[in-house]
Amino acid sequence: MFDRRTRVSNLIHETRQDFAYRPRMRYDHRTVRLMRRAVPVIAVLVVTVLTVDLMILVRLPERSSEAVALQRSVATRSAQPVQDTRGGLVEARPTQAAAPPPVAPLTSIRQPHLFIVANKPLSSSVVAKITQTKGVRSVERADAAEVTLDGKRVQTLGVNPSTFRAYTPKPTAKSDRLWRNVSAGEVVVSFVLGNDGGMPLGKTFTTARQKLRVGAYATMGMGSIDAVVSKTTARALGIPQNNALVVSAPQVDSVALRRTLLRVLPKGGQIAVINPVLKAPEPPDRPANPGRTVWPADAFLAAPQIRTVLTAAISKLGRPYVWGAEGPDSFDCSGLVQWAYAQAGIAVPRVTHQQFVSGPQIPLDQAQPGDLLFWRNDPTNPGYVSHVAIYWGDGKMLHAPRTGDVVKLAPISTRNFAGVVRISPGVAAQVR
């Protein structure tokens, strides 16, 4: 059985428990009709609250072939946990002739709830309106764009290390050494990009005619942001200034606040909900104490579709893992899942944590071939879902493990196991 110490966020946990699949239950015609009505309501809730990758970041100036526009999400990948402490995930900084700008000490942790991005700088008046909106406790400006780092297209934030650190996961926020490295001009990459994508600590590369060094691993948990630099470095890379905003609003409904703030943003602005604060609404005709929802059988894949998914996935045995690859000749973990399901005509989201909300969660001992298995392998953000595999049956899984490895059939590992999800095409198609 999977590691019961692993926890999902409260909202996901409560929603998933309510979604538990019970195939042996019988129900009359009226119940079936009600459950069919409830599924789209629940699906909308999941999609509205838990998708965080609809960010369309700005095209950088055409002064460098290194700068590209965001066309799609950059996936969070699987990783093998390192036997190390926070200090082992931060590189020692070389001695410099000039001291970097100082970084203020951490005084508080502020959980982020909304991530805002626009295709141009957010004006002071817009930021003031957002700040003054009822329920908003604090905001943090950032610069955002997709940049090519070491040959990989990476969604990148430019931040003030002294103030932005308060909005990051606690292990990252507390690391003075990490934020001093950012202040000194180094880049912090997500653990999965560094460990899986071939960007080890201390690696130096050139992008947009700027030399960058990987100074630390840290997953920010803000959509598919996989790199953070200082605002000074961001300007050198050509990233637009102040076109992104992190919002902390712990006492208000995140979805309602998102709707309010969308009316304030300029055309093209987008808002993703992260760490949502929400009281889930009751679906129509649902009793006050319903127990668990029973999903109709046709909410899932038919047997021929499952066979097609498995046949497609197994046909790629031996193909190389490449961070960000979607097939047909190379894959990362979530890219393999998306490609295999597409061969059966099923659209599933691109990235791992989106796939995790594309159907109900079920117990591991009830897993069936074609279900998806998930892990949390990121020591810098232990609650983050970072790896996915396809259940093959008989205790085995199909997956693309990491850089330097290939698509393979392997025994299921329960270390850092997050859960099993049965894909519901109707839900998956609405997650973006």
ABEGO torsion letter per residue (X at the ends): XBBAABBBBAAAAAAAAAABBBAABBBBAAAAAAAAAAAAAAAAAAAAAABAAABBBBBBBAABAABBBBABBBBBBBBBBBBBBAAAABBBBBBBABBBBBBBBBABBBBBABBBBBABBBBAAAAAAAAABBGBABBBBBBBBBBBBGGBBBBBBBBBAAAAAAABBAAAAABAAAAAAAAAGBBBBBAAAAAAAGBBBGBBBBBGGBBBBBABBBBAGBEABABBBBAAAAAAAGBBBGABBBBBBAABBAAAAAAAAAAABBBGBBBBBBGBBBBBBBBBGBBABAEBBBBBAAABBBAAAAAAAAAAAAAABGBBBBBGBAOAABBBAAAAAAAAAAAAGBBBBABAAAAAAAEBBBBAAABBBGBBBBBBABAABAABBABBBBBAEGGBBBBBABBGBBBBBBBBBABGBAEBBBBBAAAAAABX
